[in-house]
Amino acid sequence: MRRIASLLNLLYLPYCLLLCLSVNAQLGLEKCSLKTYEELRDMGYEPVRAHNAVGDGITDDTAAIQEAINTANASRKAVYFHPGTYLVSKTLIVEQDLFVSGFGFTNENNNMTRYGNKLVGSYCGNEKPVIKLQDNLQAASSINVDDPFSVIKLFRRNASDPTNPNSRDDSRSWNTSIHNLTIDLGTNNPGAVGINQQGAEGCSSQEVTILANDSFAGFYNLNSSGGYTYNVEVIGGNHGIYLNSSRGGSVLVVGLKLSGQKASPIAVTNYVPFGLVGFDITCNQGGVISHINGGKLTYSNSSHDAATQIYLIDGKINISEEGTDAIIDNNDRSIYLKNIYTKGRTNIHTYATHIDNPAPLGKLTASNASNWSLINEYSFTPGLYKEKGHLLQGLNTNNSFYSSDLYDPSIDISNYLFSPSENIIVSTEADPPSDLISIHTHDIGLLNPEGNNIVSVIDYGANPNDNVDDAQSIQEAIDAAGDNGIVFLPAGELYDDNGTERLGYYKINQTIKLKRNTILFGVSRYNSVLAANDWSNPSENSPVISSINDANAAPVIADFKIIIPPVAATGNYNGIIPEFENHIYSILWQSGEHSIYKDVFTQNMYGPLGDRKVHIISGNGGGKWYGITQAGSYPPCAVNPGNCNNSTANNSFLDSNGNYVSHPDSRKMLVEGTSQKLSFYPYHCQHDTPVNGALWEIKDASNVNVYGIKSEMGSIPERMMAIIRDNPSNLVPVWLFIKNSSNISLVGHEGLSQTAQDRGLIEITEDSYNITIASMGRRGAGLLPNNTELNQDSWYFVKETTQENFISKVTAQGFLSLFKSGKIEPSSNNEDTTDSGTITIVPNPAKDSLNISSGIVEIDSISIFNLSGQQVLTKKVNSLETTLSLAGISSGMYVVKVYTKDGSKGFKVVKK
């Protein structure tokens, strides 16, 4: 067998030369420097061809591929597919090692319990490597919606039931991924699916194409809770995506193409929060996103609010056949749509419910189905659970919101609210833009291990296995590669030179500085590791990696892990604040919107404390950030307050009541002072509990978008409940601060977080404006109205306090479908210069009256409207100035419209 493998290794290069020149190239052979099997193994990849997989589309390669998967798991390498078509007749099992409970970890790499398997296809062929299912397979001849035949099944078995091959522990399935493969489900396999994966933090399917043909589905379930799906396509099948179950967390798909499905392209059959960002769906019939076979969600008082959301952003849906069925056939779900193009159906969203009193609204209709229709922004909340649903500029609105134009902060919100039984979208002749997907994705083949001109840090003396510092060697490799260099971090061996199990463990004792357009990548978010644990006594707070402060710089970091050391404790927050300076943190990012941060996993080491700012985005920092997972070390140590020094300690210290909290200035993420476009896909942040602080903060920043969110404070809800119970509200942490920031959007939240009475999970303060938060649910302790420890009506999803002390807040009751901040302009806009001269309104905020004046043209009349568009006061003026009494008008925000012969002008005014 070894002789055959060696022969194949020798024959691989000429074979690939013939293959790669036959049709249009995926990347083109000229962009590749092909490696031998031994070279790939040294880099951290296990080739399936080294296990006698042939890839000719005729030979059954199942056993060879499975052997490669098992070998790669044992040696902690990524499975590598050379170009070719690999025929399989059984499910390929990618089983992650059992979760190791307890805390007797023997090394710095967390005893490998977060190691995740990775399958990756070569970028150097004419097309992606293909895994093809044998035609007419008996095992795939019938549909089993609860356990379909899967070509690839990725999972972790439940440690409490280790002998059961069907047991799963999806909440601890971490960092497992599949990249750059085509899966062909063959013909006459109606029960088959391509990928069966339902993992959590760090799990992903990326750059995958599935030819579903006449089979059941392309994807069966999807990753959530910090996992995601990126740049994938399904052609054919009954369904492109079939979501049958959920382990919690918001499902996010970025860059999706679906075409040719015979039933609903996306089937959501139970409580699964689901979001699409950047997509193109072409099908023959309606029910594009639908329940299945008339099934309806079962009311659940303990989980409904986390799971009723579907959000779609930046996409198009084209239906070719005539029909009356709706594009979104909705049972009991909240819906949020933004910048969506539809064609082929008049009914875009229809709503039904299993209860007797459904919300009166919930139908979105196009005026002409033969043309494209643009949905600028639409939100719907069923109102099943007495939730507010919508809070728009401080007012609770009805259950449906539809904007007739792109959101313009100069126009009052009443112009965007419609109250008839149907919201009607006017169709347009214009075609959808071509960049709906590309604005959310990056170039294919960006991280190609066989690419030309790759500089390996090994060639400059770095060694992940010798327990010697490698920072200088890595920096020399980056400098030698130049401004546009590509630098690779090989994984190394499973054991270091001293026999310690710590894979790919580059020791770092100084900041690694990226150049202008450096690409720095490893094998995966677990296999290649930068460990800063020997970095002692820095002179100042120091990042492991920093990028240059330049809006036009576009560096890339991807597919590796950063380990940062613990922090020494010197006291508790009631007395001496623990020393907070001279700490090591993960990232200082200051490069612009074209930079990329993908699947870089930061882990705090176990130790006395982990308090610090872990990621800092400042200066000109921006870009697309994929697969962000930020988790603190835990469990807590059982020692006296102020002396938390057990080696298995939490990254926190004890308050005076014995609860574990973090330093008030610690942040998992700080976005400060940048206006560059910054997008997260998704954002997962959990575990820390900073005193009177937040897990992350957006401060003095603008243009931040977050898609798919998981929040969790205190590591488990019960621990957070104790902190809430035993501390004053002002000391209890929140999940996010937004301070003095603008143009911020967060969509698709789910998690276990809760906070204290009269606090918000998200708190908006200072001069912040144009903040949008949509599709926000949660689960866990304190959920039910009868929970006496923490009633969900006593704290808030969002709490906004403006400089004028105007407060908007949405309680944690039910589900938040859409929040728009009370302030939509940089200042109170008391004065405006028009063709009619200068119109001035003072004071603002006002208590008893308003003084209104016009410099040139006299004022005809003045009307005051609430934010639902209802007129609450009008006055005839016919002069250049007047005083308007506000007696009888309740406190809140209003629109004051001033009418002259030249037209009208609206002003936002706060009544105290």
N, C-alpha and C positions, 0 to 999 in steps of 0.2 A: 504494500500500500504506500509506503514511504517513497519507494522508487517511482511509482506512478505519479505521486504528488510532485516529486522533483521534476519529472518530465513535463507535467502540466505547467509548472512554474517557468520552465525554459520556453515553452511554447506560447505562453500568455502574451508576450509583447507582439510577435507577428500576428497572432490571432486578433488582437485588438486593433492592430493597424488596418487589417482588412475590414473589420466590423465598423470601425469608426469612420471610414471613408465612404461607406455604402449609401447613406442617406443624409439628410440634413442633420447637422451635429447638435447635440445638446449644449456643449460648450465649444466643441472643436478640439481635435487632438493637438492642435498647435498651442493650446493653452494648458497642456498637461505634460507632466514629467512622470512617466509611469514607474511604479515601484514593484520590486519583487515581493514575494510572500514574506520573506525574512525582514525586508525593510518595513513593510506594513506592520508586522508584529512588533518590531522595535518602536514604531510610532505609537502603537496602542490599538491596532486593529487585527482582528482574526478573520482572514479571508475564507469564504465558504469554499472556494476552489482548492484551497489547501486540504480540504476534507473530501476531495474527489467529487464535488459538485461540478457538473459538466456545463450546464447552462445552454444546451442546444435546443430546448423546447421539446425534446423527444424522450430523453433519459429521465427516469424518475429520480429527482434530487432530494426527496423528502428526508431520507435518513442522513445524507451528508450535511444538509443545512441544519438539521436538528443537532447533529454532533457538533457543528461549529458553534451553534448557540450555547450548548452546554459547556463547551470548552471555554468560550469567551466569558461565560458567567463565572466559571471557576478561577479564571486568570484576571478577571476584571478588565476585559478588553471589549471594544465595540465590534460587532459582527459586520463584515465588509463584503458587499456583493460587487463583483466585477461585471462589466456589461455582458448581457446575455438574457436568455429566457429560461427560467428555472421551473421545471414541471414538478408539482407536488400533488400528492394524493391523500394526505392527512393534514390535520391542523398542526401548524408550527407553534409549539408551546414556548413562550418566553415567560418563565416564572421567576419572579424576584425572590431572593432569599427571604426566609421567614423573619419577621420582625423580632428582634431580641429585646425582651422586656427586662426591666430592672436597669441598674445603673452601674454595673461593674465593668465599665469600659476599660480596656487595657491600652488604648493608644489614642492619639490625638485625632484620628480620623473617624471617631464615633463608631468604632467597632464594625464599620462597613454597613451599618443598618440602613443607611440612606443610599447605598450603592444602587444605581439603576442601570438596567440593560439598555443597550442602544444598538439598533440595526440601521445601517446606512448604505445607500447605493452609490456607486461611482458616478461622478459628474463627467467622465471622460468618454462616454459612448455617444452614439448617434441619438440615443434615447435613454431614458432611465432603465436600469435593470428591471426585468419583469419577473414576478413570481406568478406563474400560471397554474390555476387549478385544473386538474384532469377533467375532461368532458365526461358527462353521463355518470357522475360519481354517485354510487348508491347512498353513501352517508349524507349527501346533500340533496337527496331526491324529494324531501318534504320539508315544509316550513315549521319550525318550532320557535315561536316568538320569544320564549323564555330561555332557550338555550340553542341558538342556531349553530349550524356548522360554520366555523370560522377558519379562514385561511391562516390568519395570525391572531393568536390570543395572548395578550399581555396582561399579567395580573400578579398579585401577591396572595398567597394562601393565608388563611387566618391561623395565627399561632395557637389559638385555643382549640382549633380543630385540624391539626396538621396532617392527619391521615386521610382526610376527605378531599379527593381531587377537585371537587366542585366548590369547596369553601373559598371565600374571597375576603380580603381585608383591604378594600379600596382606599380607605382613609390613610393607610400606611404604604400604599403603593406609590413610591417616590422616584422621580428622576429617570423614569423609563421612557424611551422615545424611539420613534421610527422615522427615517429621513430618506427622501429622494428615491422612492421605489414606485413602480407601477404594479398593481395587483390585478390580474385578469381572472375573473371568476369562471371562465370557460363557458361552455354551452350545456343546456339542459341540467343545470344545477339550481333549481328553484329555491332550495333551502339555504343557500350559501350567503355568507357575508364576507367582506374583505378583511376589516380590522375590528376586533372586539377588544376594546380598551376602555377602562373606566377608572383611571388613576387620579392622583391628587397632585401635591406640590411637585412641580418640575416635570411632570409627565406631558408628553406631546406627541402629535403626529404632524410632520412637517413635509411639505413639498411632495405629497403623495397623490398619485392618480389611481383611481379604481375603475376598471372596466367591468361594470356590474352586469351587463348583458341582460339575460332573462332571470337573474337571481333575485334574492330577497332584498338586500340592501348593501350599500357600500360600506358605511360605518355603522356599527352596532354599539350604541352608547358612546359617550365622549368623556374626555378628561374634564375635571372641574377642580374647584378648591385650590387654585394656584396652578393647575394644569391648563393646557389650551391646545387648539388645533389651528394650524397655520398653512395657508397657501395650498389648498387641496382641491381636487376635482373628482366628481363621480359622474360617469356616463352610463346611462341605462339603469336597469334594476327596477323593482317596485318602488323603492325608496332610496334617496341618496343618503339620508341620515335617519336612523330609527333609534329614538331615545326611549328606552323601556324602563330604566331605573336611574336613580340618582343617589349619590352618597352625600350630597350637600355641596354647597358652593355653586357659583354661577358658571355655567358652561359658556365658553367663548370660542367662536370660530372667526378667524381673521383671513380674508382672502379666499372665498369659496366660489366654485363654479359647479353648477348642477345642470344636467340636461338629459332629456330622454327618459325620465322616470315614468312608469306606467300608473302608479298611484301617487300619493302626496310625496313630493320631493323631500319634505321634512316632516316626520311623524313624531309628535311629542305626546306620549301616552300617559304620563303621570306628572308628579310634582318635580319638574326640572326647570330651574331658571335657565333661560336659553337666550344667547345673543349672537347676532351676525354683524360684522363690521367689514365692509368692502366685499360685495358679492355680485354674482351674475347668475340668475336662475332662468332657464328656458324650459318650458314644459307644454304639454298638450291640453291640460285641463286645470281647473281651479283646485282649491284645497291645497295650496302650495305649502302652507304650514297648518297642520290639521291634527285633530284627534283621529283615532282609528276606529272604524266600524261602529260609529255612534257612541263610543265610550265617553263617559264624562268623569271628571275628577270627583272623588269622594271627599265630602267636607271633613276637614281635620282641624280641630281647634288649636292644635299644638304646632302645626307646621305650615298652615296655609300661607302665611305672609311671606315666607322665604321663597315660595315656589310658584307664584302665580305670574311671573314676569316673562315676557318675550320682548326683546328690543332688537330693532333692525336699523342700521345706520349705513349710509352711503352704498346703495345697491340698486339693481334693476331686476324686475320680474316681467318676463314676456311670455304670454300664454297664447298659443297658436289656434286652438279650436274654440268655436263658439260655445257658450254655456252661461248658466246663471249662478253657478256655485262661486263662493267668495274666494279670494286669494288667501285670506286668513280666516279660517273657520274656527271661531274662538268659543271655548267653553270655560268660563270662570277665570280667565287670565287677564292680567293687566298688560297693556300693549303700549310700546313707545316706538315711534317711527320718526326718522329724521333723514331728509335728503334721499327719498326713495322714489324711483321711477317705476311706473307700472303700465302695462298695456295688455289688452285682451279681455278685461273684465270690468264691468260697471261696479260690481260689489267688490270693494277692496278689503274691508273688515266688517264682519257681521258677528253678532254676539248672542249667545244663549247661556242660560244658567240652569242649575239643578234646583234652585230654590224658587219660591212662588212669587217673589217680588224683585224682579231684576231691575237694574238701573234703567232709567227711561231712555238714555242715549247709548250709542255704541255701534252705529253704522256709518261707515265712511264710503262714499260713493263718488265715482268719476262721471263726469258729464258725457264723455265720449270714449268708449273703450277701444275704438279703432286707432286712436292717437295715443301718444305717450302722455301720462299724467304725472305731475310732480307733487309729491307730498313733502312739503318743506318741513313741517313738524306736526306730529299728531300724538296725543296721549289719551289713553282710555283706562279708567279704573272701574271694575265691576261694582264696587261699593258693597260687596257681600258682607263685609266684616266691620262696617261702620267707620272705616278709615276715611280720612279726609281726601286722600288721593292726590289732590292738586292744591298747591299753595303758590299763587302767582302774585309776586310783588306784595305779599303780605295778606292777601285775601284768599279764603277758601272758595274755590269755584265749583262749578258742576263737575260731573264725572267725565266730561269729554272736552278735549282741548285740540283745536286745529288752527294752525297759523296759515293765513292766506298768502303770505310772502315770506321770504327769508327774514329772519328776526332782525328788526331794526330798533335799537334802543331809543331812538328819537320819537318813535310812535308809541302811544300809550297802549297798554295791554288789552284794553277793551276792543281794539280793532282786530284782535286775534281770537276772540271768543265768539263761538256760535252757539245759539240755543235751540235751533230747530231740531226735529227728530232725526234729521240726516245732515251730515256735513258733506257738502258737495265740492269736489275738486274740479276746477276748470282744466280741461285737457289742453295740451300744447302741441304744436307741430315740431318743436325742437327735439332732436335726438339726445339721449343721455350722454354725459361726458364720458370720454374713454378712460379716465384715470380713477374710476370709483374703487378699483381694487389696488392699483399701483400706489396710490397715496398712502396706503397702509402696509405695504410690503417692501422688501428689498430685492436686489438682483439675485437670481438663481445662481448657484455655484460660488457664492461669495466665500464660502468656507470649504474649499476643495483641498483635501489632504494630498492629492496628486497634482496640484496646480504648479505651473511654472514659477520659478523665482521665489519659492518658499524658503525662508531662512529658519533653520531649526536652532533653538537655543542650545541644543546639545553640541552643535558645532562650535559654540563659543564658550564651552567649558561647563555649562549647567548640567547638573546630574541629580535627578529626582530621587536617587537611591543611596547617596553617600552621606547624608546628614550633615552636609557642609553648605554654607550660605551660597545662594545662586543669584542674588539680586544684581550684582555687578555684571555677571555673565549675560543675564537676560537683557540688561540695559545696553550692553555692547552689541547684542544681536539686533535690537531695535534701532540703534544708531547706525549700524552698518547697513541695514536694509533701506534706510533713507526715508524721506517724507512719505513715500507711497509704498513702503515696504510691507511684506506679508511675513509674519513671524509665527512660528508654530511651537506649542508646548507639548512634546510627546508625553505619553502617560507614564512611562517607566514601568518597572516591575511591581508585582504585588507586594513583595517584601524588600526592604532596604538592605544595605550591606551588612547590617547587624541582625537581620532576621526579624525586624519589626514590621508588622503589617500596616503599611501606610502608602498607598498607591500614589505615584506621581507627585511626590511631596517635595516641591521646590521650596527651600528655606529662604525667607526674604527678611532682610534687616534694613532696607531703605526703600524710599519711594521709587517705583518704576514709572518713568515719564514717557508717555506716548509722544510720537512726533505728529506732524500735521494730519496725515491720512494713514497712520499705522493701522494695519489689521493684525490683531493679536488674538489667536484662537487655540483651543486645545481639542482634545478628543471628545469630551462631553462635560457637562456641568458637575460631574463627580470624578471622572478619571484623571484629569489634570488639575493639580492643586497648588496654589500659592499660599504658603503657610507663614504667617508673620509672628509666630509664637516666640522666636528668639530675638525679637526686636526689643531691646531693653532701653529704658530711660531716654525716650526721644526728647529733644529739646522743646518741641511744640507738638500740638495735635498733628498727626502725620497720616496721609493716606497711603495705602498699598499701591494704588494706581492713580495717576493724575493725567488729565488731558490738557492741551494748551487752550488758553483763553482767546478763542477766535471764532467768530460766527461762521466763517467760511471753512473752518476745519471740519473734516468728516472721518474721524477715526472709528474703528470697529473693535469691540472686544466681545468674545463669544466662547461659550462651551468650555468653561473651566470653573473652578471653585476657589474662593478666598476664605481662609481661616484667620480670624483675628483673635488676639489673646484676651484673657480676662483682665479686669482692672482691680487694683488693690482697694480695699475698703478702709476708711478712716473714721467712720461714725455713722449716725443715722440722721435723717432729715429733720428730726425734732431738735437735734442738738447741733452737732458739727456736720455740715454738708460734706459728703465724701469728696475727696480730691477729684477734680474733673478735667484738669488740664494734662497735657503731655500724654495723650492716648493715641493708640493706633486705630484708624478706621479704614473702611474698605475703599471708597471711591471719592475722588474730587473730580467732578465732571464739569468742564467749562467750554466744550466744543459745541458747534451749532446744530441746527435742525436736521442736517443731513448725516449726522453721526448715528451709530447703531450700537446698542447694548443688548446682547441676546444670550439668555440662558447662562448668566453668571450667577452662581449660587454663593451667597455669603453666609458663613456659619460662625457664630460666636462659640469660642471654646468654653468648656466648663471651668468654672473658677469662682472666686468670690463675687465679682461683679462683671457685667458686660455693658455697663452704661456708657453711652457715648452717642455722637451722631455717626451713624454707620455709613450712609450715603449722603453726599452733599452735591447738589446741582446748583451752580451759581455762575456769576459772570455772564458769558454767552452760552451757557449750558442748555442743551436741548436734544432733539433727536427722537428716534423710535426705540423704545425699551420693551423687549419681549421677555416673557417668562420671569418676572420679578418675584422672587420668594424671599421674604425677610422674616426670620424666626429667631427668637432668643433662645438661650440655653436654659434648661430647667431639668429636673424639679428643684424646688427650693431646699436649702439646707436647714436642718433643725438645730439652730444654735441661738445664742442670746442676741438681742438687738445690738447692732453696731459692731458685731464681731463675726460676720458671716464669712468664714474662711474654709469651710469644708470643700474638699476637692470636687464634690458633686453638686456644688451650689447653683442656685439660680442666678441669673444676671440681674440681681436686685438686692436690696437690703431691707431690713425690717423696720416698720414704723413702730410707734409706741404701743400699739395694740397687737403686735406680733404678726402683722401682715407684710407680705413681700411686695415692695414697690421699687421703682427705678428713680434715678436722679431726675429732677424736674427739667433739666436741659437735654436729657437723652432723647434721641429721635432715631427711628429706623431710616427715615428719609427726611431731608431738609431741602426744599426747593426755594431758593432765596435770590431775589434780585435779577432774575432772568426774564427776558421777553421772547426768547426764541421758542418756536413751536416745539412742544414736548408732549409725547404720547406714550402711554403705558398700555401693554397688551399681554396679559392682564396684570393686576397689581395685588399681591398677596402679602399682608402685613399682620403679624400676630405676636402675642406672648408678653411683651413688656407692659409695665404699668407705671409710667412716670408720674411722680407726685405733681399734681396741679399742672400737668403737661399733656402731651399728645404723642401717639406713636409716630405720626409724621406731621409735617407742617409745610404749608405753601405760604411764603411771606414775601411781600414786595415783588411779586412775580405776575406774569400774565401768559396766556395762551397755553394752558395745560389741559390735556384731555386724558381721561382715564376710562378704560373699557374693561369690564369684567373684574369685580372686586371681591376679595375675601378679607374680612376683618375678624380679629379674635384678640381679646385682651385678657391678660392674666393667665394665659395658657389653657385654662379650663373655666367654664362659667362659674362653678362653685367657688373658686378662689377669688374671682372678681366680685362675686356677691358678698364675700366676707369683707373685702376692702370697702365696698359701698356701704355696708352696714356699720362698720366700725370707724369710719372717718367722716369729718365734715365734708359737705358737698364740694366746697372749693378746692379740696385736696385730691378729690377723685379724678383720675385721668379721663381724657376723651380720646377718640381715635384720630381725628384730624382737626388741626387749626388751619383756617384760611384767613390771613391777615393782610390787609392793605393790598389786595390782589384783584385781578380782573380777568374776564374771559376764561373762566374755569368751567369745565364740564366733567361730571362723574356719572357713569351709567353702568347699572348692573351690579348692585351690591347684594351680598348675602354673607352671613356669618353669625358668630356667637356673641358678638360684643354687646355690652350694655354699660350704662353709666349712671351717675347719681341723679337724685331728684333735681329738676330744673337745669340739668346739663344736657348738652347735645352730643351725640356721637360725632357729628360734624359741627364745629362752632365757627361762624363767620363774623369777623369783627373788623374794626377800624374802617378805612375808606375802601372797602371791597365792593365791586359791582360786576354785573353781568355774570352771575354764578348760576349754573344750571345743574341740577341733580335729578336723575331719573332712574326709575326701576330699582327702588331700594327696599329690600326686605331683610328679614333676619330670622333666627331661630334660637332656642336655648332657654336658659333660666330666666325667670321674670317675664315670660311671654304672655301669660294669660291675665285677663283683667282681675281675676280673683286671687292672683298671687300677692299675698300680703307683704312679702319681703320687698318686692320692687314692682309696683303697679306700672304697667307700660304707659298709662296716661300721665305719669308723673315725670317722665323724661322724654327726650326728643331724638328723632332721627337727625333733624337739622335745627339749629338755633342761630338766628342771625341778629346781631345788634349793630345798628348803624351809628355813625358819629353823632347823629341827631337823636340817639337813644330810641330809635324806632325798632321794635323787636318783632321779628317774624319767627314762628316756631311751629314745627310739625311733630306731634307726639308720636311715640313708638307704637301706638295703637294701629294694628293692621299693616298696611302697605303704603309706601309713598311712591306714587306713580310719577309725579313731576313737581319739582320746586324751582321757582325762578326768584332770584334775590330781589329784595325790596328796592335796592338801589341799582339802577341800570345806566347811570351816567357818572363820570368822574366827580362831579360836584352837584350841588342842588339845582343848578340851572335856573337861578332866579332872574336872569337877564338874557335877552336875546335881541340881536340887531337884525331887522328885516327891511324890506322895501318900505314898510310903514314906520320906520324909525326904530328906536330902542324901547322895548316893552320890559318893564321891571315889575317884579312881584316881591314884596317884602312884608313881614319877615317869613322865613321858611327854615325850620318849622314855625307854625303859627299856633297861637292859643285861642284868641278871641276874634281876630279880624285879619284881613289881608289888605294891604295898600297896593293898588295896581295903577300904573301910569304908562302912557305912550307919548313919546317925544314929539311926533309930527302929526300923525293921523289919529283922529278921535276914535275912541272905542265905541262900537255899536252896542255890544252886549257881552256878558260873561256868563259861562255855565260851569258848574262843578259836577264831575262824574266820579263814581266810585270805580274800582278796578274791574268790576263786572260789566261796566258800560252803562250803568243806571244813572240817570240825571238826578242829583240830589238838591240842586239849587240853581236858579238862573236869575239874572238881573239885567234890565235894560239900562244903558249908561249914557250914550250920546255925549261924551266929553272926553277930555284927554286923561283924566284920572278919576279914581273912585276908591272908596273904602267898602269892603265886602264883609259883612258880619258872618261869623262862623257859628253863631249860636244855634244850637239844635243839631249840629253835625257831630257825629261821634268821632272819637280818635281813630286815626288811621291814615293811609296814603290815598290821595285823590289826584285826579287830573283836572286842572283848571284850564278851560279853553277861552281864549280871548279873541273875539270876533271884530274885525275892522272891514272897511270896504275892500281891502286887498285880500281878504281871506281870514283864516284862523290860525292860531298858534297854541299848542298845548304845553303845559308845564306840570311837572310832578310837584306836589305840595304835601307836606306832612302836617296833619292836624294833631296837636298834642292832646 
